[in-house]
Amino acid sequence: MNSKKILEEALKLKPDERFSVVEGILKSLDEPDISLDKIWAEEAVKRLHAFRKGKLEGISMEEVFQND
């Protein structure tokens, strides 16, 4: 079944059933990706080491959240 047909069929559902379908689809898009988590963890460690060695300059929280 193609996406157009799925949408047509979903629109025939009662509102609460459509909500359940939408909620299920959105949850499926928000599943954690372990490989991305690993990449970000490795990047965080690299940045921490660079900061501690003075190769990376930090920015204060105030500067980060400063309104321009």
C-alpha positions as CSV (number, residue, x, y, z in Angstrom):
1,M,0.0,0.0,0.0
2,N,1.5,3.4,-0.9
3,S,1.5,6.5,1.3
4,K,-1.3,8.2,-0.6
5,K,-3.6,5.2,0.0
6,I,-2.6,4.9,3.6
7,L,-3.5,8.6,4.1
8,E,-6.8,8.2,2.4
9,E,-7.6,5.2,4.7
10,A,-6.4,7.0,7.8
11,L,-8.7,10.0,7.1
12,K,-11.7,7.6,7.2
13,L,-10.9,6.8,10.9
14,K,-12.6,8.4,13.9
15,P,-10.7,11.4,15.3
16,D,-9.4,9.4,18.3
17,E,-8.2,6.6,16.0
18,R,-6.5,9.1,13.8
19,F,-4.8,10.6,16.8
20,S,-3.5,7.1,17.8
21,V,-2.1,6.6,14.3
22,V,-0.4,10.0,14.3
23,E,1.0,9.5,17.8
24,G,2.4,6.1,16.8
25,I,4.1,7.5,13.7
26,L,5.6,10.4,15.7
27,K,6.9,8.1,18.4
28,S,8.5,5.9,15.8
29,L,10.5,9.0,14.5
30,D,11.7,9.9,18.0
31,E,13.4,6.6,18.8
32,P,17.0,7.0,20.0
33,D,19.7,6.1,17.5
34,I,22.4,4.3,19.5
35,S,25.0,5.0,16.8
36,L,24.4,8.8,16.9
37,D,24.5,8.7,20.7
38,K,27.9,7.0,20.5
39,I,29.2,9.6,18.0
40,W,28.0,12.5,20.2
41,A,29.6,10.9,23.3
42,E,32.9,10.6,21.5
43,E,32.7,14.2,20.3
44,A,32.0,15.4,23.9
45,V,35.0,13.6,25.2
46,K,37.2,15.1,22.4
47,R,35.9,18.6,23.2
48,L,36.5,18.1,27.0
49,H,40.1,17.0,26.4
50,A,40.7,19.9,24.0
51,F,39.3,22.3,26.6
52,R,41.4,20.9,29.4
53,K,44.5,21.2,27.2
54,G,43.7,24.8,26.4
55,K,43.1,24.1,22.7
56,L,39.4,25.0,23.0
57,E,38.0,28.2,24.5
58,G,34.9,28.0,26.6
59,I,31.9,30.4,26.5
60,S,30.2,31.6,29.6
61,M,26.5,30.7,30.2
62,E,25.6,34.4,30.2
63,E,27.2,34.9,26.8
64,V,25.5,31.8,25.4
65,F,22.0,33.0,26.5
66,Q,22.6,36.7,25.9
67,N,19.7,38.4,24.0
68,D,20.9,40.3,21.0
